[in-house]
Amino acid sequence: MTERIFGIHHVTAITGDGQKNIDFYCGVLGLRLVKVTVNFDDPQSYHLYYGDELGAPGSIMTFFVWPGAHRGRQGTSQVTATAFSIPMPSFGFWRKRLADAGCNPSALATRIGSSVVEFNDPDGIRLELIARDAGDPRIPWAGGPIPEDRSIRGFFGVTLSEDGYEHTARMLSDLMGFVKVGEEGHRFRFIGSGAGGEVVDVLCTPGGVSGSLGAGVVHHVAFRAENDESQRRWREILAKAGRNVTPVIDRTYFHSIYFREPGGVLFEIATDNPGFTVDEPASSLGTSLKLPLQFEKDRTAIKSMLPQLRLPGGATE
Ligand code: ZN
C-alpha cells in the first residue's frame, strides 16, 4: 500500500443552537471560528467551522446547525467521542473552566497510557481532552481566551462505537494503514501516520443501542488525503475493496469522497487543499457569511432564512 492517511481532517456534528455552539467552541474551548457558511446540501442551514488559526486539517470541528432539531441518539455506528489534544500541565485549568461553564467534566483518568477528561458540549456531544505523552508541537490559535500554554492543539482522535470489531479493524489496518497500538477492555486503539489527530479508538459495544441522527450527535469523521491525486487513488482503493464510495464532491474548502466503514460509521476522505483562505483572507476568517458561487445569487433569500448569529469579535450574520 502506497497511499497514506495523514490522520483526521475534520469531524462534523449537528447542533440545535448555533449561538450556543459558537459561544462554547470559541468562548469556552478557545477555538477560532474559521468559516461561517451554509450546508452545501441544504443551504437553508448554517455550516460552522472551528479550528486553529487557519483551520488546518486535524484541527477542524464543524457543525451543521439545525435549529430546534430533535435530539439524535449517540450509539453504535457513530463517532461517540471526539478528543482534543492539550498540553500536559493544564488539566486543573481545564476541569475548572469546564465546570464553570456547566459542562460537568469527569475526574482525571488514565486510558491506554494517556490522561483524559471527558465532558459534554451544550448539545450533549461527548468531547474529551487528552494529553499526548510526548507533548503536541502544533501551534494553537492565539487569538482566543485561553493562554497559549494551555490551548487546544487540534484533535487527538475519535472513538467509533461499533457492534462488532473485526471488519472495522481490518479496514483500518489492512486498507487505511492504521496500526493497532493498544487495547483496554473493549477499546482498541489504532494510530495512523501524521503528526496529530491520528488516533482512532474502536469501542466494541455488542448489543449496544444503535445511534440515530439529530442534534447532539456526530455526523461523520473525515480523514486527510494529501492532495487530489492521492484522493483519486483512495477512491480506487476503496471501490476495489467493495466500498460504495461517492464521486469526488467539491466542498470549496476541500474536496471530498464519502463511504461507510463496515460498522456503519460515515467516513470521508478530504483533501488538505485549498483550505479556508480560498474565499477570505486569513485575518478575517469566520467574520462574515461566505457562500459558494452556486448560491451567491440567492444570498438575500438565504440570509432571510438563517437565524441571526453573534460572531466572535462582535459582528452579526
Ligand atoms: Zn465532512
Residues whose N, C-alpha, C, O or C-beta is under 5 A from the ligand:
A	BS01	ZN	T12 A222 E268
